[in-house]
Amino acid sequence: MKKVRMATVWLDGCSGCHMSLVDIDERILDIAPRIELLHSPLVDTKEFPENVDVVLVEGAVSSEEDREKAKILRERSTLVVALGDCAITGNVPAMRNNSSVDSLLRRAYEENVTTESKRPTEVIPPLLPTARPLHEVVKVDLHLPGCPPSNDLIFHAIAELLENRIPDLTGVRFG
């Protein structure tokens, strides 16, 4: 049996969706033999691979780096799944959208510091003017709502995708 080539990506979010994924617990043993995990914050891969069957994407698109990652993962993946409310709506990262990038950086790196105030010029990727949901940047094939989505929902979705079925999410709500 051919394994499904799977990846997970963490953009601007809290990692709660990945924690829910890990919280599948022993049920992971039911699906692990059918998956080849190619890329994830849970493994040490640096570059997003080619020919991914399914990618689960957590978080909003808030920086130039996030936007580039989203475009690459869309080009290299058959099925893109927005994992959680930040990827679907922008959620908490989008709370900054009423402020300018300059005012955010001033508040974080100048007004709120107790030692030397200095805006970073390295490591921190340049922020976009607003945090956007994933589908506003790339085509998304499936949305798994929740903050975070429950481990049961994530398991159900992965199990269905492994059977080449789009999961029925009737009745699943945000939050």
PyMOL commands that set and color helices and strands:
alter all, ss='L'
color gray80, all
select helices_A, chain A and resi 16-22+25-34+64-76+85-89+92-98+101-111+134-136+151-162
alter helices_A, ss='H'
color red, helices_A
select strands_A, chain A and resi 4-10+35-39+52-58+61-63+77-83+127-132+142-144
alter strands_A, ss='S'
color yellow, strands_A
deselect
rebuild
show_as cartoon
